[in-house]
Amino acid sequence: MIAKQNFQFITSLILLFCFTSLSSQEIELKKNQEYHINHLLNKYIVDNSKLIDISNAKHKVYQNQFLGTISQVDVHNPLRILLFFKESNSIVYLNQELSPLGETINLDEKGNIDALAICSSVTNGFWIFNGFSKRLEYYNEKVELIHSSEVMNNFNFEEEKLLNLQMYGDKIYMNANTKGVLVFDIYGTYIKTLPVISANSFQVLENGLLFSEQNSILFYAFESLQKSLINQGESTITYARIFNSDLYYVENQKEKVLNIKKLVP
């Protein structure tokens, strides 16, 4: 979690563009591979039906070809990693060794659930945006529907290519691409929409959103409602996260790391 004073420090130095690169090519991804990192700096690669933990020299691998391709992954909790397989409408939880926790959850068995976006809940269970009901829904660890939003007929989510969810504290954030980032409370009640449009990825922080848009990484401050440019690359930046004093992002299928402590005066 980034403290408020750290964000003020970052913002004051953004315009200097003096970030020092720790590594211009620590990891190079193959076509269609996805990169993910969490607050413990555990690094993962999604490769079709495989999840690979590349944090150490001895890689850990999970694969279940019978479930299809991994559509979405939530690695925020390394002790309870969530994998969603759209083809089989299934969820698998993994522990830190990438071994399954319990049985595979088949959402088809729970009724009309068309999960367009999914994330873990801080209270166990998971949140989904259900394309069938057009509601944001919370299911507990027993896969029982506990909370849901109102029907969201105002949004044509079938057209949203980057629809995804994150839970931070007592709020759920949904990137609806062309609509912005929608914010809900812990009961699934819609609160507001943040003007972050067409973000390739986003990360919820204490005081705002870090997000990538085309070839730029930006920060949207909750208090000032202003956007600030963090870093600009030469090609599309598909993923960006900040932990402690390091900014991790993927540009042109390569992991890059920028350290904000080693700024040139």
Secondary structure, DSSP 8 states (H G I E B T S, - for coil): ---HHHHHHHHHHHTT---EEEES-S-B--TT-EEEE-TT--EEEEETTEEEE-SSSS-EEEE-GGG-S--EEE-SSTTSEEEEETTTTEEEEE-TTS-B-SS-EEGGGGSS--EEEEEE-TTSSEEEEETTTTEEEEE-TT--EEEE----TT--GGG-SS-EEEEETTEEEEE-TTS-EEEEETTS-EEEEE---S-SEEEE-SSEEEEEETTEEEEEETTT--EEEEEE-SS-EEEEEEETTEEEEEETTEEEEEESSS---
